[in-house]
Amino acid sequence: MEKRAVFKSWWLPILFALPQILLILLFFYWPAIAVMKWAFTLEPPFGGVAEFVGLTNFDEVFADPFYWNSVAVSLIFALCGTCFTMLVGLVLAIAVDRRLPGSGLFRFLYILPYAIAGPAAGMAFRFILSPERGLMASVNAAFPDFWNPAKYGAHALILVIVIFAWKWTGYTFIFLLAGLQSVPRSLTEAAAMDGAGPIRRAIDIQVPLLAPTLFFLLVIMMTEGFVGSDTFGIVHSTTGGGPNHGTEVMVFRIVDEAFKGLNYSGASAQSIVLIGLIMVFTFIQFRFIEKRVHYK
Amino acid sequence: MRLTVLQSALASLLAATAFGAGPAHAEKTKFEFWYGLSGDLGERVQDACKKFNDMQADYEIVCTSQNSYDTTLQNTIAAYRAKKQPAVTQIYDAGTLDMMLSGAFVPAKKLMADNGYTIDWTNYFSGIANYYATAGGELNSFPFNSSTAMFYYNVDAFQKAGIDFKPETWEEVEEAARKLKAAGFDCPLGFNFDTWQMMEQFSAIHNQPIATKGNGYQGLDAELIFNKTKFVDHVKFFKKMVDEKLFVVKTKQLGMDIVPAFASQTCQMIQTSIADHGTIGKTLPEGVKWEVAMLPVWKGTQRQNSLVGGASLWVMAGRPEGEYKGAAAFLNFLATPEMAQWWSTVTGYIPVTKTGFEAMKANGFYDKAPYKGRELAIASLTYTPTSQNTRGIRLGGFTQVRKEVSTALEAIFMQNADVQAELDQAADRSNAVLRRFEKTYAGQKLN
């Protein structure tokens, strides 16, 4: 029989929930409503009378080729970042799961980058991967202009994806390791006795059983890549969206438009589109990919 | 009974406190000042605040750096919307129109008149005052840290390369660059994509418009036309020089910006603010000879005055009456000749008033080694009376416009994009910014 707590008075549960409700109202719904209002008006920076303009802000956003550029950049960034963090995280997790000597130390080392703030990681990598002084300087000396993120948009995009992946691989690693450790030993041991090598065991037994974890990480990492605070922090501290809009992800563009351009209305319209996009992605993921996931 | 004893004790205590807080121990009126300067320059602002607090007993100014000009404007806006604005805030040149139309400030002249100070507004250099004044010449904000762009060159390198002239025209700069290159200098002239020197100052001294309607002074319906002026040829010239490796792009993203490039003797010529004069003097090794000159012009050009850069101080509306007395006292204090001279000496910014400049000239300030050359900034700013094109730039969302232009320059110099096509696109995009600004402030008139 199920045990559940029953509140005798109606106000007690509400009282317990109240702090949470207030916080959500204050920090989520209130700003969200302001953004909704601004997206349909022309909000003067210092406040005052804002005129209702209907969908004009959205029209302007969609008519801007650099807006579509930022959508494409965001997509590439989130997709590459997700693939990289999950693949590398999985390989590392399988390696550590084999309990070789020192796996405890590696578990600690792999998770460490996650604790470093995005902008700090960005600053560090700006030096590590600087074309003139960093690791790539010797490569550049042999092949001039081989690596130059200040000049080529593609290089700059690789740079920010690498930083993002470096930061978040530890996160996927921890989840995947936990998932692997919940796979019954008897299954892999039985497979080993039947003569299946480590790679076959991973592909046929471990990964399928990890499906729920992998799906969870896919949703989280795609969302993080699109709207995560690290995405903004990394781009802001390394490339500043450049060169020539090459790394201008959607979140960076929104902050830039709002605070540099003082275009609160346009930025609000972009935020709403971004929220819509995230909802569509999440829906697609749950609708089509979750069907292939088998929960135990 | 006990209660009454307690009550009387409390009452007498209160009375004592009230009595003690008589005129002799009056609370100082505190007010806030936000500024955008940081680092060494930020410290000097703190010094100024301390001097003010030390010399009078009625007010206390609390000065807080917001780290950069952009964030100062952003934070001022956020604070104003939350009704927690500082009494005084420092806003950079590009934010001037945003402030003017905000309705969120007390005009400089009104503030001083209301608080019984008489200021000779004609004492400000007109090139400086016009930037921050209404079209009718009424100052809205107080010019504070003013600068203009200058041309810096390494005299030692010039001598080694056998150059025996001071570069006054771009033709001469090209000649000098060729000789420097031939003498083995890798970076004869370094530049970045900051539009302030390359577009705004260039356009002013060549009397070229950046936008119609007198660079926006005559209405919010102005349109950017920098893609149809001599500026285009100037960018093409830079492109040619870059292709011949005579001019070299130096940016922070590439590892070194122009000021460190000049100070480390990597590059032998740069254009940058007079405010960097102090830093460069301090950084270059002892014994290296270098000089500043006014920005070069193209041969045959009638040189015009250059534009003022830097920031001005705005007094925000909606503060308690008492704070305005303090703010007026502070601004009056900054305007005294002694303070103006102190500020100019410790920073490199130019004195903003004629009397301030005359006083510094008279006591031989500009003859001494580390400060020599700074007077040329005043000469550049006051070279001619201001024209429609050199009065200033009065365009909304100008930060965004600068960004559009510098992105275009980046594409031109880093990715070989077509000069005219990129500048046309930047102008189109900038015009969209102006149109949005015009709509946002529909019905408001520039005064």
Interface residues (C-beta under 8 A of the other chain):
Chain A: L42 E43 P44 P45 F46 G47 G48 E51 V53 E60 S130 P131 E132 R133 P149 A150 K151 Y152 T239 G240 G242 P243 N244 H245 F259 K260 G261 L262 N263 S265 G266
Chain B: D70 L73 Q74 I77 Y80 R81 D98 L101 S102 G103 A104 T251 Q253 L254 G255 G397 T399 Q400 K403 T407 E410 A411 M414 Q415 A417 A432 V433 R436 K439 T440 Y441 A442
